[in-house]
Amino acid sequence: MTKYLAVLGSIVCLLLPVMAQAQISAFFETQTMTPEVHDKLIIDAGAAVKLNENFSLRFFTLMNSGWAQAHFGPIWQPVDWLQLGVSLGGRQGPEGMDLQTAYLLGLKNGRVNFTGQVEVGRLAYDGDDSQVWYDLTLRVKTLEWLTLGVKDRRPAGVGPVVEFNFWEMTAWVAWVPLNSEETEFDFARTLIGLKIGL
């Protein structure tokens, strides 16, 4: 873990002169879930550094009481309505440290947007699909302060999501009773989050 943090710190230090000239957006988020999904509080944060009209660099980190992860990589925006990103990093859990890759797809058309994020552990490339996590969210901004949509998150499930936007904060609730990979319905499965833009 110490070597990993040293490499990550070195990369950030090399990029500081570039970042000083660029636009930076960042966020901090806390999430919790009903025990049917996961019984641990999650804290995550990220930052994007816009280098020019087409390229940004993204950093993301997440932790709970059992494990942590961080990844870093470029985002390419060839047109206004499309973003593609890839990141490389690692995760630390009870079984130790391992490599992880992450992928991002963003689509936007007026008040409608779609965000897809996939994180893949090293063993997933050898067929262990338990090391694949994803969050797919389709949103429609109905009012300045209200966004409605549908979320499919592995391993939680799929269902409606409501976001309340105020100041630089978004409070959201997703009811995800349907498992999108099996024919299983669990009424109690819920995700709750608060995201703060920095």
N, C-alpha and C positions, 0 to 999 in steps of 0.2 A: 504494500500500500504506500509506503514512504517513497519508493522509486516512482510509482505512478504519479503521486502528487508532485514530486520534483519535476518530472517531465511536463506535466500539465502547467505548473508554475512557470517553467522556462518558456513554453509556447506563449503564454499570456504576456510575459515580459518582452518577448520579441515583437509581439503585436501592439504593445502600448503606443509606440510612435504613430502607427497607422490609426489606432483607435482614437488618438487625441484629435485627429482631423475628421473623424467620422461621426455620424449620428448614432447614438446608443439608446436602445429601449430595453427595459428590464421589467421583471415581475417577481413577486413573491406570492406563494399560494400555500394554503393549508387545506387538506382534505380529510374527511372521515367517512366511514361507511358502516352500514349495519353489520353485525357479526356474521350474517349469512354470506357476506362478500369477503370481508377481511376485518379483523378487530383491532387494527393498528392505525394510529394517526399518522398521516403522511405530510411531510413538508417538502415542497419543491420550489425551485427558483431558476430563473434563466435570464439570459441577456442576448440581444442581437445587435451587432455592430454593422451598420450600413456602410459599405465601402464605396459603392457607386449605384447607379440606377438599376443594375442587374445583379449585383452580388452583395451578400451579407455573410457575416460569420455568426454562428449560433453556439452558445454554451448553455448546457442544461444540467442540473443536479437535483437529486431526489434522495430523501432518507426517511426511514422510520426506525423503530427500535430494533428491527431484525436485520436490516441491510441498507446499503447505500449505493448510489450509482452517479456517474458523471460522464458526459460525452460532449464532443466539440466537433464542429465541421461547417462547411459552406452551405449557403442557400442561394440558389440560382432563380432569378425572376426574369425570364425572357420577355414576358408580356405582363401587363397590369393585372390580369386575372389569374395568373398561374405562378406558384412557387414550388420548387423542388429542392429538397435538402437531404443530405447524408451526413452522418456523424460517426465518429469512432471514440470509444471510451472503455470504461470498465465498470464492473460492479463488485461489491464486497458483501458477502453473506456468511452464514455459518460454515459453509463449505469452502470458504476462502475467496480469493480474488480471481476474476475471469474477465475476458474480453467481451465487449458488447458493441453492436452496431445499431444505428437508429436511422430511420427514414421518415421524411416529411413530405406530404402533398397538401398544398393549399389551393383552393379554387374559389373565385369570388365573382359574383355578378350582381351588382346593385346591393340590395338588402339581403341577398342569399349568399351564404358561403359554406364551404365544406372544408374540414380539416381532418386529415388522416395521418396518424403517427403510428409507427411500428418499431418496436425494440426487439432485437434478436440476440440472444446469448450465443456464445461460440458453439455449444453442443447442438443447437438447432440446425446448424448446417450439416450435422451428421444424422439428422432425423428425430431429435428430441424436441417435439413441438411444445413441450411444457415450458421451453425457454423463449417462447414467442408471446409478446404482449402487444396489444394494439388498442387504440382509441380512435374511433371513427365518429365524427359529429357533423351533422347537417343542421345549419341554423338559418332562421329567418328573423331579421330585426323588425319587429312589428311596430315598436315605438322607440323613442330615444332611450328609454330606460328599461325596455322589455324585449328579450329575445326568446323565441321558442324554437324547439328543434327535436331531433332524435339522436340518441347516443348509443353506440355499440362499443362496449369496452370489455376486453378479455382480461380476467376471467369473470367479471361482474355480470354482464348480460346486456340486453338491449331494451330501450324504452324511451319515453319522452324526457326532455330536459328543458328546464326553465331557467333563464338567467336574468337577474336584476342588475342593471348597470347604473351606478351613481358615483359621481366624482371620478376618481381613478380606480374604482373598485367594481368587481363583479361578484355577486353572491349567486351561487347556482345550486340547483337540486336536480338530480336525475333519478327517476324511478325506473329501475332496470329489472323487472320481474322475469323476463323471458331469456333463457339461455339460448344464444344464437347458434350454438354448436350441437345442442341436444334438445329433444322435445321435453323441456323441463320448465315449470312455472313456479316461481317462489315470490309470493306477494310482497314480502318484507324487504326485498333487496333494494337498497337506496344508497346513492352517493350524494355527499354534500361538500361544497367547497366555497372558499373565499379567496379571490385573486386580487392582488393589489398591484397596480402599475406604478413603476418607479421612474 
